[in-house]
């Protein structure tokens, strides 16, 4: 004995008698209602967009170099000039290599500028340390003279 079959649910289905049309199934039998088959639009995917290679390392090296030079010129921020100078050199070197390997990436001159500015920033950082050391030595000398004046006011000439 075969199991009982179930009919499809009522609805519009492809017409078995007419190609390109749909016919309404009432649940147990076909009705006389027909309509053109629903056309489903198939959208083709968009073609891939060609991306131009970019040289973000050149830009990063340039920006780090510029900011490093600025911090090298500001007292008490020379230590930031060292950090940004090193980053400018590293990113600038990577950017130059990328511009050489992938000419379409470009920005070789920007990478070179980042490299040079990074070196300048480190130099300004070194100058900042020297200036700070001299300043500390000068202040220390002044305090030693003042201390001598207070300790021996009769023996030391204090102006």
BELMOZI-V193077 format. One record per pair of residues at least 12 apart in sequence whose ideal C-beta (glycine too) atoms are under 8 Angstrom apart, sorted by the first residue. I is the first residue (numbers start at 1). GAP is how many residues later the second one is. D is the distance in Angstrom with one decimal. If there is no record, write none. Layout:
I:GAP:D
I:GAP:D
This chain:
7:18:8.0
7:20:5.9
7:21:5.8
8:17:6.1
8:19:7.8
9:18:6.8
10:14:7.5
10:15:5.9
10:16:5.5
10:17:4.3
11:13:7.3
11:14:6.1
12:12:5.7
12:13:7.6
12:23:7.1
12:26:7.9
13:12:5.2
14:23:6.8
15:19:6.1
16:14:7.9
18:16:6.8
20:16:6.9
20:17:5.2
21:13:5.3
21:14:6.8
21:15:6.1
21:16:5.8
22:12:6.9
22:13:5.3
22:14:7.4
22:15:5.3
22:16:7.0
52:52:6.2
53:49:5.0
53:51:5.1
53:52:4.3
54:51:6.2
55:40:5.5
55:43:5.3
55:44:5.8
55:47:7.8
55:50:4.0
55:51:6.1
55:52:4.3
55:55:7.7
55:56:7.0
56:39:8.0
57:34:4.9
57:35:7.7
57:37:4.3
57:38:3.8
57:41:5.9
57:54:6.9
58:33:7.5
58:34:7.1
58:37:3.2
58:38:7.4
58:40:7.3
58:41:6.5
58:47:7.9
58:48:8.0
58:49:3.8
58:50:7.2
58:52:4.5
58:53:3.7
58:56:6.5
59:36:7.6
59:48:6.8
59:51:6.5
60:27:7.5
60:31:4.3
60:35:7.4
60:54:7.5
61:26:7.5
61:27:5.1
61:28:7.5
61:29:7.4
61:30:3.4
61:31:3.3
61:32:7.6
61:33:7.4
61:34:5.1
61:49:7.6
61:50:5.6
61:52:8.0
61:53:2.7
61:54:6.4
61:57:6.8
62:26:7.5
62:30:7.2
62:48:4.8
62:49:7.2
62:51:5.5
62:52:4.0
62:55:7.0
63:51:7.5
64:20:4.7
64:21:7.7
64:23:4.2
64:24:3.9
64:27:6.0
64:50:6.6
64:53:8.0
64:54:6.6
65:19:7.3
65:20:7.2
65:23:3.5
65:27:6.8
65:48:6.7
65:49:4.4
65:50:7.4
65:51:7.1
65:52:2.6
65:53:4.6
65:55:7.3
65:56:6.1
66:51:5.9
67:17:5.3
68:12:7.3
68:13:4.8
68:14:7.9
68:15:7.6
68:16:3.2
68:17:4.4
68:19:7.6
68:20:5.5
68:49:6.7
68:50:6.3
68:52:7.8
68:53:2.9
68:54:7.7
68:56:7.8
68:57:7.9
69:12:7.1
69:48:5.5
69:51:5.5
69:52:4.9
69:55:6.4
71:13:6.4
71:50:7.3
72:13:7.5
72:48:7.4
72:49:5.0
72:51:7.6
72:52:2.6
72:53:5.5
72:55:7.5
72:56:6.4
73:51:6.4
75:53:7.3
75:56:7.9
75:57:8.0
78:46:6.7
78:47:4.5
78:49:7.7
78:50:2.7
78:51:6.4
78:54:7.4
79:46:6.8
79:49:7.9
81:40:4.5
81:41:7.0
81:43:5.2
81:44:4.0
81:47:6.9
82:39:7.4
82:40:5.8
82:43:4.1
84:34:7.5
84:37:5.7
85:32:7.9
85:33:4.5
85:34:6.9
85:35:7.5
85:36:3.3
85:37:3.8
85:39:8.0
85:40:6.3
86:32:6.8
86:36:6.9
87:31:7.1
88:26:4.9
88:27:6.9
88:29:5.5
88:30:2.8
88:33:6.2
89:25:7.8
89:26:5.7
89:29:3.8
89:30:6.5
89:33:7.6
90:28:7.8
91:20:7.8
91:23:6.1
92:19:4.9
92:20:6.8
92:21:7.5
92:22:3.4
92:23:3.3
92:24:7.7
92:25:7.9
92:26:5.9
93:18:7.6
93:22:6.0
94:17:7.8
95:12:6.4
95:13:7.7
95:15:7.1
95:16:3.1
95:19:6.6
96:12:5.9
96:15:4.3
96:16:6.2
96:19:6.8
98:13:7.7
99:12:5.9
145:13:7.5
146:12:7.9
